[in-house]
Amino acid sequence: MIANALRYYVNTYKGLSREIWLLAFVNLVNRCGTMVGAFLMIYLTSQIHCTLTQAGSVIAIFGIGAIFGSLLGGKLTDLFGFYKVQLGTLIAGGCIFIVLGQLHTYTSISVCAFILGLVDEAFRPANTAAMAKYSDEKNRMRSFSLMRLAFNLGWAVGGGLGGIIASYSYQYLFWIDGITNMLAAALIYFLLPPIVTTSIKEKLEKTVAKVSVYKDKIFMMFALVSLLYIMSFFQMLSNLTTFFKNEVHLSERYIGFLMMWNGLLIVFIEMSLVYYIEKNWSKRKAIIFGVSLHIIAYLLLLIFKVNFLVAFAAMTFITLSEIFAFAVLVSFWMNRTNDSNRGQYAGVWTMTWAIAQSTGTLSGAAIAEHFGFNMLWIMVILFCATAIFFYSRLIKN
């Protein structure tokens, strides 16, 4: 039995390209330094002494920059290729992270957050286009899951260490985030040489000739519905951690452990689950089940008196929701693209995430501050239930 289980686990990793493995390693290194995001709300409220709404507005301003950055990144990727865009945004983003840590006023932090969002999110369409180029339709869900494994293993390391480091000094978080960005750029340069592509002139001609992504009505509706679910997901990275700190009175170390658990659970089981889903489940079934798990997580926070064990259970259900839902979402839109418009689709998809981060964090913070966290959890449940209704009609078996 153990031998069969090991064989099954090994088979989940077979058939993926060398470039996908190298890209996953690059993203792993980058994510190991991702510490600022998980603790930014806490940093702003406890160190800069912002109100909850002000802290949420900084995240929202970052999200506004990310909206423009995602569209810009998609356009630049289609014109210049994902290689150059990844290099440029990683280096610039690393510098901006370090600068952000040196600022101490609400206004200057807000301006820097906008610039960081612009640069940081311009990286994502290029990175997604690279993943699509290095994979094919047969292994795309597993390729994406491998990338998430790398992201979340890095997130587990970064989140866990970030909680420990933040208990000594928040300043170190910004330096580590910036340096690992630059290290990831160096790895791309040395491990993944640029692919020879058509000239910029030819790409411009193709861009003019092709049908706009905005005329793909199914994709645009899909992105709009996904906005509801992703807004709900982003509560985990902002208002949920603030709730654990201010209302449940968990320390940064315990919050860091919850972030680490989120990453480790994905590392240990996502590839095997996605491999099973590819062979046995429809995309519709997987997405409905995944979003339903998100509802269960927030029902726990509503029904029970929250302590560390309840927080741990809720984080487990949120993580399982990610595993079942995210690979399906990316596979759905990637299969509608080709080499000439993949950056454009990736830009709109990244913009969806940026809007979700901005509006979800700010509106969630405002609801929590004025009506309480329980009202926020109710809104999350309603958003997810609405997403399930429309996903069941958009995503065919």
C-alpha positions in Angstrom: 0.0 0.0 0.0 2.8 2.4 0.9 4.6 1.6 -2.3 1.5 2.3 -4.4 1.0 5.6 -2.5 4.5 6.6 -3.2 4.2 5.6 -6.9 1.0 7.6 -7.2 2.7 10.6 -5.6 5.7 10.4 -7.9 3.4 10.1 -11.0 1.8 13.5 -10.1 5.2 15.1 -11.0 5.9 13.3 -14.2 5.5 14.9 -17.7 6.3 18.4 -16.7 8.9 20.3 -18.7 12.4 21.3 -17.4 11.5 24.9 -17.8 8.5 24.6 -15.6 10.7 23.1 -12.9 13.2 25.9 -13.2 10.5 28.6 -13.2 9.0 27.0 -10.1 12.4 27.2 -8.4 12.7 30.9 -9.3 9.3 31.6 -7.8 10.2 29.5 -4.7 13.2 31.7 -4.0 11.1 34.9 -4.6 8.3 33.7 -2.3 10.7 32.7 0.5 11.2 36.4 1.0 7.5 37.3 0.8 6.9 38.6 4.4 5.6 42.1 4.0 2.2 41.2 2.6 1.1 39.0 5.4 2.0 41.5 8.1 1.4 44.8 6.4 -2.0 45.5 8.0 -0.6 44.7 11.4 2.5 46.8 10.7 0.5 49.8 9.7 -1.8 49.7 12.7 0.7 48.8 15.4 3.9 50.5 14.2 2.7 53.4 12.0 -0.4 53.9 14.2 -2.9 54.0 11.3 -6.6 53.3 11.9 -8.0 50.0 10.5 -9.6 51.9 7.7 -6.4 53.8 6.9 -4.5 50.6 6.8 -7.1 49.0 4.5 -6.9 52.1 2.3 -3.1 51.6 1.9 -3.8 48.0 0.7 -6.5 49.4 -1.6 -4.0 52.0 -3.0 -1.6 49.2 -3.7 -4.4 47.4 -5.4 -5.2 50.4 -7.6 -1.6 50.5 -8.7 -1.8 46.8 -9.3 -4.8 47.2 -11.6 -2.8 49.5 -13.9 0.3 47.3 -13.5 -1.5 44.1 -14.5 -2.8 45.7 -17.7 0.6 47.3 -18.4 2.3 44.0 -17.7 0.0 42.1 -20.1 0.6 44.6 -22.9 4.4 44.6 -22.4 4.5 40.8 -22.3 2.7 40.6 -25.7 5.2 43.2 -27.1 8.5 42.4 -25.5 8.1 38.8 -24.2 7.7 37.5 -20.7 11.5 37.2 -20.1 12.3 40.9 -20.2 9.2 41.9 -18.3 9.9 39.5 -15.5 13.5 40.7 -15.1 12.7 44.4 -15.1 9.8 44.2 -12.7 11.6 41.9 -10.2 14.6 44.2 -10.0 12.5 47.4 -9.7 10.1 45.8 -7.2 13.0 44.7 -5.0 14.3 48.3 -4.8 10.8 49.7 -4.0 10.2 47.2 -1.2 13.4 48.4 0.6 12.3 52.0 0.1 8.8 51.3 1.5 10.3 50.1 4.8 12.1 53.4 5.3 8.9 55.5 5.1 6.9 56.4 8.2 4.0 58.7 7.2 0.6 57.6 5.9 0.9 59.8 2.8 4.4 58.7 1.7 3.6 55.0 2.4 0.4 55.4 0.3 2.4 56.8 -2.7 5.0 54.1 -2.4 2.3 51.4 -2.2 0.8 52.6 -5.4 4.2 52.5 -7.2 4.9 49.1 -5.7 1.5 47.8 -6.8 2.2 49.0 -10.4 5.5 47.3 -10.7 4.8 44.2 -8.6 1.7 43.3 -10.5 3.3 43.9 -13.9 5.4 40.9 -13.1 2.4 38.5 -12.8 1.1 38.5 -16.4 4.6 37.8 -17.6 5.1 35.0 -15.1 1.8 33.5 -16.0 2.5 33.7 -19.7 5.9 32.0 -19.1 4.1 29.2 -17.3 1.6 28.8 -20.1 4.4 28.7 -22.7 6.4 26.1 -20.8 3.3 23.8 -20.4 0.6 22.3 -22.6 -3.1 21.7 -22.2 -2.7 18.1 -20.9 -0.5 19.1 -18.0 -1.5 22.7 -17.5 -3.4 22.2 -14.2 -0.5 20.3 -12.7 2.0 22.8 -14.0 0.0 25.5 -12.3 -0.2 23.4 -9.2 3.6 22.9 -9.2 3.9 26.7 -9.4 1.5 27.1 -6.5 3.5 24.5 -4.6 6.6 26.6 -5.1 4.7 29.8 -4.2 3.3 28.3 -1.0 6.4 26.5 0.1 8.0 29.9 -0.1 5.0 31.4 1.6 5.3 28.8 4.4 8.9 29.7 4.9 8.3 33.5 4.5 5.2 33.5 6.6 6.7 31.4 9.4 10.0 33.3 9.6 8.2 36.6 9.1 6.2 36.1 12.3 9.4 35.5 14.2 11.3 38.3 12.5 8.4 40.8 13.0 8.4 40.1 16.7 12.0 41.6 16.8 11.8 44.3 14.0 9.4 44.9 11.1 12.2 46.6 9.2 13.9 43.3 8.3 10.8 42.2 6.5 11.1 44.9 3.8 14.8 44.2 3.3 14.4 40.5 2.9 11.4 40.9 0.5 13.5 43.3 -1.6 16.6 41.2 -1.7 14.8 38.0 -2.7 13.1 39.8 -5.5 16.5 40.7 -7.0 17.8 37.2 -6.4 14.9 35.8 -8.3 15.8 38.1 -11.2 19.3 36.8 -11.2 18.1 33.2 -11.3 15.9 34.0 -14.3 18.8 35.5 -16.1 21.1 32.5 -15.5 18.7 29.6 -15.5 16.1 30.6 -18.1 17.7 32.2 -21.2 15.3 34.2 -23.4 13.2 32.4 -26.0 13.6 33.7 -29.6 10.3 35.4 -30.5 8.9 37.5 -33.4 9.9 41.1 -33.7 8.0 43.9 -31.9 6.7 45.1 -35.3 5.2 41.7 -36.1 3.7 41.5 -32.7 2.1 44.9 -33.1 0.6 43.8 -36.4 -0.8 40.7 -34.7 -2.2 42.7 -31.9 -4.1 44.9 -34.3 -5.4 41.9 -36.2 -6.5 39.7 -33.3 -9.9 39.8 -31.6 -9.8 41.8 -28.3 -10.0 39.8 -25.0 -12.8 42.2 -24.0 -15.0 40.6 -26.8 -14.7 37.2 -25.2 -18.0 37.5 -23.2 -17.6 34.1 -21.5 -14.2 35.0 -20.2 -15.2 38.5 -19.1 -18.2 37.1 -17.2 -15.9 34.4 -15.7 -13.5 37.1 -14.5 -16.4 39.1 -13.0 -17.7 36.1 -11.0 -14.2 35.2 -9.9 -13.9 38.7 -8.5 -16.4 37.7 -5.8 -14.5 34.6 -4.8 -11.1 36.2 -4.9 -12.3 39.2 -2.8 -13.3 36.7 -0.2 -10.0 34.9 -0.4 -8.0 38.2 0.2 -9.6 38.5 3.6 -7.2 35.8 4.7 -4.2 38.0 3.9 -5.5 41.2 5.4 -8.6 41.5 7.7 -8.5 37.9 8.9 -4.9 38.3 10.3 -5.9 41.6 11.8 -8.9 39.8 13.4 -6.6 37.1 14.8 -4.3 39.8 16.3 -6.8 42.4 17.6 -9.9 40.3 18.5 -8.5 36.8 19.2 -5.3 38.2 20.7 -3.0 35.8 18.9 0.7 36.8 18.8 2.6 37.3 15.5 4.3 34.0 16.1 0.9 32.1 16.1 -0.3 34.1 13.1 2.9 33.3 11.3 2.3 29.6 12.1 -1.2 29.8 10.6 0.3 31.3 7.4 3.0 28.6 7.4 0.3 25.9 7.8 -1.5 27.3 4.8 1.6 27.0 2.7 2.7 23.6 4.0 -0.7 22.0 3.4 -0.6 23.1 -0.2 2.9 21.8 -0.6 2.1 18.3 0.8 -1.3 17.6 -0.8 -2.1 19.9 -3.7 -0.3 18.1 -6.5 -1.8 14.7 -5.6 -5.3 16.2 -5.3 -5.1 18.1 -8.6 -3.7 14.9 -10.3 -6.8 13.0 -9.0 -9.1 15.8 -10.0 -7.7 15.9 -13.6 -8.5 12.2 -14.0 -11.7 11.8 -12.1 -13.5 15.1 -11.5 -15.1 17.7 -13.8 -13.9 21.3 -13.6 -17.4 22.3 -12.5 -17.5 19.9 -9.6 -14.0 20.9 -8.4 -14.8 24.7 -8.4 -18.2 24.3 -6.7 -16.6 22.0 -4.0 -13.7 24.4 -3.5 -15.7 27.5 -3.0 -18.1 25.6 -0.7 -15.1 24.9 1.6 -14.5 28.6 1.8 -18.0 29.1 3.1 -17.5 26.4 5.7 -14.3 28.2 6.9 -16.1 31.5 7.7 -19.2 29.7 9.1 -16.7 28.3 11.8 -15.7 31.9 12.7 -19.4 32.8 13.0 -20.7 29.9 15.0 -17.9 29.2 17.4 -16.0 31.3 19.9 -12.7 31.8 18.1 -9.5 30.5 19.6 -6.3 29.1 18.1 -7.9 25.7 17.3 -10.9 27.3 15.5 -8.5 29.6 13.7 -6.5 26.6 12.7 -9.6 24.8 11.4 -10.7 27.8 9.4 -7.3 28.2 7.8 -7.4 24.5 6.9 -10.7 24.9 5.1 -9.6 28.1 3.3 -6.5 26.3 2.1 -8.4 23.3 0.8 -10.7 25.8 -1.0 -7.6 27.2 -2.7 -6.4 23.8 -3.7 -9.7 22.7 -5.3 -10.6 26.0 -7.0 -7.5 27.9 -8.1 -6.0 25.3 -10.6 -9.4 25.0 -12.3 -9.7 28.8 -12.6 -6.3 29.3 -14.3 -6.8 26.3 -16.5 -10.2 27.6 -17.7 -8.9 30.9 -19.0 -5.5 29.7 -20.3 -7.2 27.2 -22.6 -8.9 30.1 -24.3 -5.6 31.8 -25.3 -2.8 31.5 -27.8 0.7 32.9 -28.2 -0.4 36.2 -29.6 -2.9 37.2 -26.9 -1.9 35.3 -23.8 -0.4 38.4 -22.2 -3.6 40.3 -22.8 -5.7 37.5 -21.1 -3.1 37.3 -18.3 -3.3 41.0 -17.8 -7.1 41.0 -17.4 -6.9 38.0 -15.1 -4.2 39.7 -13.0 -6.2 42.9 -13.0 -9.1 40.8 -11.5 -6.9 39.8 -8.7 -5.7 43.4 -8.2 -9.2 44.7 -8.1 -10.2 42.0 -5.6 -7.3 42.8 -3.4 -8.0 46.5 -3.5 -11.8 46.5 -3.1 -11.9 43.4 -0.9 -9.4 44.6 1.6 -10.7 48.2 1.9 -14.4 47.3 2.0 -13.7 44.4 4.4 -11.8 46.7 6.7 -14.6 49.3 6.6 -17.3 46.7 7.3 -15.2 45.3 10.2 -14.6 48.7 11.7 -18.1 50.0 11.5 -20.3 46.8 11.8 -17.9 44.2 13.3 -16.1 41.2 11.9 -19.1 38.9 12.0 -20.8 41.1 9.4 -17.7 40.8 7.3 -17.8 37.0 7.5 -21.5 37.0 6.5 -20.6 39.1 3.4 -17.9 36.6 2.5 -20.3 33.7 2.7 -22.9 35.6 0.5 -20.2 36.4 -2.1 -19.0 32.8 -2.2 -22.6 31.5 -2.5 -23.2 33.9 -5.5 -19.9 32.8 -7.1 -21.0 29.1 -6.9 -24.3 29.9 -8.6 -22.7 31.5 -11.6 -19.7 29.1 -11.8 -22.1 26.2 -12.1 -23.5 27.8 -15.3 -20.3 29.2 -16.8 -18.0 26.2 -16.4 -19.1 23.2 -18.4 -18.1 19.6 -17.7 
